[in-house]
Amino acid sequence: MRTVRAIGGLWRWRHNPLRRTTDLAEAWVALVALVLMVLAAPVAGVLVGGAAGDALERSVRDQRVTHHRVTATVVRELDRSPLDADPENAAAGDLRSRVLADWTAPDGTGHRGPLLAGLAAPHAGDRFAIWTDAHGRLVARPLDTATATTHAVLAGFGATLAAAGLTEGARRLIVWRMVRRRYARWDQAWDRAGPDWGRTGTGI
């Protein structure tokens, strides 16, 4: 890795008569970038993961209060809409069926509507569980603690990688600008020396 090689050369360049100022500057930039990637990036990951974990835990608690598991009763099976077809689920043996069902909301109101039921061959009167809000509107299954923790860990890991990537990108940009400045100085020096090149000592 160029960053590590540049840092390794830092100590040799400190007392090397051939050392250029830009060589030393490039090594220091690499050292700072490495320190940031080793120390700051993980800290950023921990902070982001902790914040995501707190937010997800609040969501878990809220959903436990607002999401209710109720029982729906099949009225009849419906033809599956083409929009419901999922090739991946079909290939994996998706056993869900589209049915017309009745259910009672936690507030006591009755509802009827089309649902996807985890029944291979639904018949009238079959019962299955669904999740609704207090008024009987369908909602997703509540987020569980294990899933919330997994998402928080992934968020923290992603933040760590992003911080390290941004640091490396900044290092490369700085070094690129330094190299361009070095080449520009070389061009200027050559422009000044070029007209007299090879004439020294010739008496011309």
C-alpha positions, 0 to 999 in steps of 0.5 A: 500500500502506497500509504504505508510505504510513504510512511516507512520512508518518512524516517529515511527521508528525514536525514537524506540529502536527496530528500525533497520537501514534497517527499517529506510532506507526502509522507506526513500526509500519509501518516496523518491519513493512516492515523485517521483511518486507524483511529478516527474511522472506527470512532465514527463507526461506533458513533454512527452505529450507536446512534442508529442502534438507539433510533432502531431500539426506539422504533422497536419499542414504538412498534410493539405498542402500535402494531397488533397481531390479529387473526384474519379469516378467509372468506374465499381465495382470489386469483393472484394478480400479475402484480403480486407475482414475484419470480424470485419467490415463485422459484423459492416455492412461495406458498402465499395465496391471495385471499379475501379475508375478514378481521377485527381491529383492536378498536373493535371495528370489522374489516374485509379486504384482499390479503396475502396469506401464508396458506398453500390451499386456502379454504373459507374459514381458514385463519391466519395472523396479520399485523395491523395498527389500532384501527385495523390498517395493515402494517409490517411485522414489528422490528425485533431487537435482533434485527435492529442490532444487526442493522445498527452494526451494519450501519456502524461498519458502513460508516467506518468504511466510508470514513476510511474511504474518504480519508484515503480519497483526501490523501490521494487528492492532496498528493495529486495536487502536490505532484502537479505542483512539483511538475509545474516547478520542474517545467519552470526550472527547465524553461529557465535553464533550457536556453543555456543547456549545453553551452556552459564552458563553451564560451558561447 
